[in-house]
């Protein structure tokens, strides 16, 4: 089995990927009706021994609807008329998704507004309130 390197410490086994082909839609004339050029790649994220748990959890968030209830990631490529190019494309997209999941997002530190910004906000509200108060009915006393 060939290992597909993702990062220095993470790699996935080629045997973990299940590829199937099907007919793709779109333009192409009679060629589309006769060749199985679309590639569907299935990767069982939950049972992959090469991925740490934190990366698996981030993949689940990033994949969205491409991840089944069983934890299988399904990617489809039918952009090219060539099955070989579609196979390369879908594998590159899988590697890019896993690489993106290895990046740990920075924790957000909530900040408080400064005293000057609070003052500007209140002054703006007072000014706007005065403008609106001046829109009332005009009386001649």
C-alpha positions, 0 to 999 in steps of 0.5 A, spaced: 500 500 500 502 506 498 501 512 503 499 519 501 503 524 505 498 530 507 503 533 512 510 531 515 506 527 521 500 525 517 499 520 511 493 516 509 493 509 506 491 509 499 487 503 501 483 507 505 480 510 499 474 507 495 474 510 488 468 508 483 466 511 476 460 513 473 457 517 467 458 525 468 453 530 466 453 536 462 456 537 455 460 532 451 455 529 446 456 522 445 462 521 448 459 523 455 454 517 454 459 512 453 464 513 458 464 513 465 469 519 466 466 522 473 470 519 479 466 518 486 471 518 492 469 515 498 474 516 505 472 513 511 474 519 516 472 516 522 475 509 521 482 512 519 488 510 523 492 516 520 488 522 522 488 524 529 481 525 533 482 533 532 483 533 525 477 528 524 473 533 528 475 539 524 474 535 517 467 533 520 465 541 520 469 543 514 466 537 510 458 539 511 454 535 507 459 531 503 460 527 510 455 522 511 452 520 517 456 514 518 462 518 517 464 517 510 467 523 506 464 523 499 467 527 493 465 527 486 469 530 480 466 530 473 469 537 471 474 534 465 472 529 460 478 525 462 477 520 468 484 520 469 484 528 470 478 527 474 481 522 479 487 527 480 482 532 481 478 529 487 484 526 490 487 533 490 481 536 493 481 531 499 488 532 500 487 540 501 481 539 505 485 534 510 490 540 510 485 545 511 483 541 517 490 540 520 490 548 521 488 549 528 484 556 528 486 561 533 482 562 539 478 569 539 479 573 545 473 578 546 475 585 547 471 591 550 470 597 547 474 603 549 472 609 553 473 614 547 469 609 542 463 609 547 463 616 548 463 617 540 457 612 540 453 616 545 454 623 542 452 620 535 446 617 539 444 624 542 445 628 536 441 623 532 436 624 537 436 631 537 435 631 529 429 627 530 426 631 535 426 637 531 422 633 525 415 634 529 410 639 528 411 646 527 407 651 532 407 658 532 407 661 539 
